Amino acid sequence: MTVSYHNIHAMKTFAENYAKATNTFFSIQPEITDAVILGLAFHKETLGMPLCPCRFYEDKEDESNLAYWNCPCVPMRERKECHCMLFLSEESDFASKKQKFS
C-alpha cells in the first residue's frame, strides 16, 4: 500500500486537532494509532474520504458516500465510541496521555 505523505500528514493533523477538541487520547500502543492513520490516509487517497479502516465493507465507495463511517464516524461524534481505538477517553485502559504525534 503506497500512500502519499500529504494524506498521512493531513490525517495526523486531523487526528491531533480532533483529539484535542474532544478531549480524547491516542492508544498506549503507537502501532495501533499508526495503522489507523495509514488506513485513513489510504482511504482518503483512494476514495476521497477517510473511511474507517477497521471495518469490512461490501462496497467501500458506497459506504464512503453515505458518510456514516467516515472519520470521525457517527458513533464517535455522537457517543465518543471509536471502533478503531484512534480516539480514546481518558478512562480507557488503553488510552495514553498523548494528543500529538512525536
C-alpha positions in Angstrom: 0.0 0.0 0.0 1.5 3.3 -1.1 0.1 6.4 0.5 1.3 10.0 -0.1 3.0 11.9 2.6 0.4 14.7 2.1 -2.5 12.4 3.0 -0.7 10.9 6.0 0.2 14.4 7.3 -3.4 15.5 6.7 -4.8 12.6 8.8 -2.2 13.2 11.5 -3.1 16.8 11.7 -6.8 16.0 11.7 -6.4 13.4 14.5 -4.4 15.8 16.7 -7.0 18.5 16.3 -9.9 16.2 16.9 -8.3 14.6 19.9 -7.7 18.0 21.5 -11.2 19.2 20.6 -12.9 16.1 22.1 -10.5 15.6 25.0 -9.7 12.1 23.7 -6.3 10.4 23.5 -4.3 8.1 21.3 -3.6 4.5 22.2 -0.7 3.4 24.5 0.3 1.2 21.6 1.5 3.6 18.9 1.4 0.9 16.3 -2.4 0.9 16.6 -2.6 4.6 16.1 -0.1 4.4 13.2 -2.1 1.6 11.4 -5.4 3.6 11.7 -3.8 6.8 10.4 -2.3 4.9 7.5 -5.7 3.3 6.7 -7.5 6.6 6.9 -4.9 8.2 4.6 -5.2 5.3 2.2 -9.0 5.7 2.0 -8.7 9.5 1.7 -6.3 8.9 -1.2 -8.3 6.2 -3.0 -11.9 7.1 -2.1 -11.6 10.8 -1.4 -12.9 10.3 2.2 -11.3 9.0 5.3 -13.5 5.9 5.6 -12.9 3.9 8.9 -10.2 1.3 8.0 -11.2 -1.1 10.8 -14.5 -2.3 9.3 -15.4 -4.6 6.4 -17.5 -3.1 3.6 -19.2 -4.8 0.7 -18.6 -1.6 -1.3 -16.2 1.0 0.1 -17.1 3.6 -2.4 -20.8 3.4 -1.5 -20.0 3.4 2.2 -17.8 6.5 1.9 -20.6 8.3 0.0 -23.0 7.6 2.9 -20.5 9.2 5.3 -21.7 7.2 8.4 -18.3 5.6 8.8 -16.1 8.5 7.5 -13.8 9.6 10.3 -15.0 10.9 12.7 -17.8 8.4 12.3 -21.3 8.9 13.7 -20.7 6.7 16.8 -17.6 8.8 17.6 -19.4 12.1 17.1 -22.5 11.1 19.0 -21.2 8.8 21.8 -17.3 9.1 21.7 -17.1 5.4 20.7 -14.2 4.8 18.4 -14.1 1.3 17.0 -10.6 1.8 15.7 -9.2 2.9 19.1 -7.8 6.1 17.5 -9.7 8.4 19.9 -10.0 7.0 23.4 -11.5 8.5 26.5 -9.2 9.3 29.4 -10.9 6.4 31.4 -9.9 3.8 28.8 -7.3 1.3 30.0 -5.7 1.7 26.5 -5.5 5.5 26.5 -2.2 7.3 26.6 -1.9 10.9 27.6 -0.9 11.8 24.0 -2.9 14.0 21.7 0.0 14.8 19.4 2.4 12.8 17.3 6.1 12.9 18.1 
